[in-house]
C-alpha cells in the first residue's frame, strides 16, 4: 500500500536535543542538592516523556520512581530550566532537512508525534526551522494516550484522511515501533537516536532520513 503520510518522533529522530535536556535535568538535580549526572547517563533516561525523565533523573534509576511530592516539585523545576535552555544546543540531525524537503515535494502529509509535552515541542520546531513542514504536531499530553498506545497515530490518520497502513512512522525507539505495530502502520527506525534499536523488528533500520525517501518511493512503485 502506498505511503500517503508520515509521522515523525522528535527527540533522537528529527532533533538532537540531549545536550539541552541533560542541562535542564542537572539544573533540576542541583535544585535538590543532588550532584550532576553524566550526559550519557541522562541520555539513557530519554524516551518515555517528561514525567518519566524527571522520575529517572531524580532517582538516577531507569526504573526509579520519586516520591510524589518530590516528583511534582521536580517537574516544576525541570520545566523552569528547560524553558530557558530549550534550543541552545539543539539542532536537526544531518539529512533531516533534505529528507523533509523531499517528502514535501512528494506532497506527503507530515506530522510530529512525540511523547515530549506539547508546550516544548512546538517552540522547539519553530526555533529550529522545522515547524512549517508539519500539518499536525502532537505532544505526549495532546491526547488521552501517548506512544506506545496507537491513539496518536490513529488521530493523525483521521486528520490526514488516510488508513493506518498508509501512515509511515519514523522514530528511534521501541515506543515508536510499538505504537506503529499497535496502530497497524509500517515503521522505520533511525540508528543514530537515543536507544539501540538494531534488535527491534520493523520495516527497516536507516542511518539518515534521506534513506526513508527511497522506502516511500518503493512503496509507491509496488502499489
C-alpha positions in Angstrom: 0.0 0.0 0.0 1.4 3.4 -0.9 2.5 5.8 1.8 0.3 8.9 2.0 1.5 10.4 5.3 4.5 10.2 7.7 4.6 10.6 11.4 8.0 11.5 13.0 9.2 11.2 16.5 11.1 14.3 17.7 13.9 13.8 20.2 16.5 11.5 18.7 14.8 11.4 15.3 14.4 14.9 13.9 16.4 16.9 16.6 19.4 16.1 18.7 18.1 17.6 22.0 20.2 15.6 24.5 22.6 18.4 25.5 19.8 20.8 26.5 17.7 18.1 28.1 20.7 17.0 30.2 21.5 20.5 31.2 17.9 21.1 32.4 17.9 17.7 34.2 21.1 18.5 36.0 19.9 22.0 36.9 16.8 20.4 38.4 19.0 18.0 40.4 21.1 20.9 41.6 17.9 22.5 42.9 17.5 19.4 45.2 21.2 19.3 46.2 21.9 16.3 44.0 25.2 16.0 42.1 25.1 16.2 38.3 24.9 13.1 36.2 26.9 12.4 33.0 25.1 13.3 29.8 25.4 9.7 28.6 23.6 8.5 31.7 20.8 11.1 31.2 20.6 10.1 27.5 19.6 6.6 28.6 16.7 8.0 30.5 15.1 9.7 27.5 12.1 8.2 25.7 9.0 7.9 27.9 8.1 11.6 28.1 9.0 14.4 30.6 7.4 12.9 33.7 9.3 9.7 33.2 12.6 11.6 32.6 12.1 13.5 35.9 11.5 10.3 37.8 14.6 8.7 36.3 16.8 11.8 36.7 15.8 12.4 40.3 16.4 8.7 41.3 19.3 8.0 38.9 17.5 4.8 38.0 15.7 4.0 34.8 13.0 2.2 36.7 13.0 4.6 39.6 10.0 6.5 41.0 10.5 9.6 43.0 8.1 10.3 45.9 5.0 12.1 44.6 5.8 15.4 46.3 9.4 15.3 45.1 8.3 14.4 41.6 5.8 17.2 41.4 8.5 19.7 42.5 10.9 18.2 40.1 8.6 18.7 37.2 8.2 22.3 38.1 11.9 22.8 38.4 12.7 20.9 35.1 10.1 22.9 33.2 11.5 26.2 34.5 15.1 25.3 33.5 14.1 23.7 30.1 12.2 26.8 29.1 15.5 28.7 29.3 17.7 26.0 27.7 15.2 24.7 25.1 17.2 25.2 21.9 20.6 26.5 22.9 22.5 23.4 21.6 19.6 21.6 19.9 19.8 21.1 16.1 18.4 18.9 13.3 20.3 15.7 12.6 22.2 15.5 9.2 19.8 14.6 6.5 16.7 15.8 8.3 16.0 18.9 6.3 16.9 17.2 3.0 14.5 14.4 3.8 11.7 16.7 4.8 12.1 18.8 1.7 11.9 15.6 -0.4 8.8 14.5 1.3 7.2 17.9 0.8 8.0 17.7 -2.9 6.2 14.3 -2.9 3.2 16.1 -1.5 3.0 13.8 1.6 1.2 14.9 4.7 3.7 15.1 7.6 3.1 15.0 11.4 5.2 15.0 14.6 4.1 12.5 17.2 6.3 12.8 20.3 6.0 12.0 24.0 7.5 15.3 24.8 5.0 17.8 26.2 3.3 20.0 23.5 4.5 23.2 25.3 8.1 22.3 24.4 7.6 20.6 21.1 6.1 23.5 19.1 8.7 26.1 20.2 11.5 23.6 19.5 10.3 23.0 16.0 9.8 26.7 15.4 13.2 27.7 16.8 15.0 25.0 14.7 13.1 26.0 11.5 11.2 22.7 11.1 7.6 23.7 12.2 6.4 24.7 8.7 6.9 21.1 7.4 4.2 19.7 9.6 0.4 19.8 9.4 -0.1 18.1 12.8 2.1 18.3 15.9 1.1 16.1 18.8 2.9 16.1 22.2 2.7 13.4 24.8 -0.1 15.4 26.6 -2.1 16.3 23.5 -4.4 13.3 23.7 -5.6 10.9 26.4 -2.9 8.4 25.5 0.7 8.7 24.2 3.0 6.2 22.4 3.2 3.2 22.5 -0.6 3.5 22.6 -1.9 3.6 19.0 -4.2 6.6 19.6 -1.8 9.4 18.5 -1.1 7.6 15.1 -4.8 6.9 14.6 -5.6 10.5 15.3 -3.0 11.5 12.7 -4.8 9.1 10.2 -8.1 10.8 10.9 -6.6 14.3 10.4 -5.0 13.3 7.1 -7.8 11.0 5.9 -5.6 8.0 5.4 -5.5 4.4 6.6 -3.1 3.2 9.2 -1.3 1.1 6.6 -0.7 4.3 4.6 0.9 6.1 7.5 4.6 5.6 8.0 6.1 6.0 11.5 9.7 7.1 11.6 11.4 7.1 15.1 14.3 5.9 17.1 12.8 3.8 20.0 10.6 0.9 21.0 7.9 3.4 21.8 7.8 4.4 18.1 7.9 0.8 16.9 5.3 -0.4 19.3 3.0 2.5 18.5 3.2 1.6 14.8 2.6 -2.1 15.5 -0.4 -1.3 17.7 -1.9 1.1 15.1 -1.2 -1.2 12.1 1.3 1.1 10.5 4.7 0.5 8.9 7.8 1.7 10.8 11.3 2.7 10.0 13.8 3.2 12.9 16.8 5.5 12.8 20.0 4.1 14.2 21.5 7.4 15.5 18.9 8.1 18.2 18.9 7.6 22.0 18.1 3.9 22.0 19.8 0.9 20.4 17.1 -0.3 18.0 19.1 -2.7 16.0 17.3 -5.7 17.6 13.8 -4.4 17.0 11.8 -5.8 14.2 10.4 -3.2 11.8 10.2 -2.4 8.1 13.8 -1.1 8.1 16.7 0.4 10.0 18.1 3.6 8.5 21.0 5.9 9.2 19.5 9.0 7.7 16.1 10.4 6.9 17.1 10.6 3.3 17.1 6.8 3.2 13.4 6.9 4.1 12.7 8.7 0.9 13.7 5.6 -1.1 11.5 3.4 1.1 8.5 5.6 0.3 9.3 5.7 -3.4 9.5 1.9 -3.4 6.2 1.6 -1.6 4.6 3.7 -4.4 6.2 1.6 -7.1 5.0 -1.7 -5.6 1.4 -0.5 -5.1 
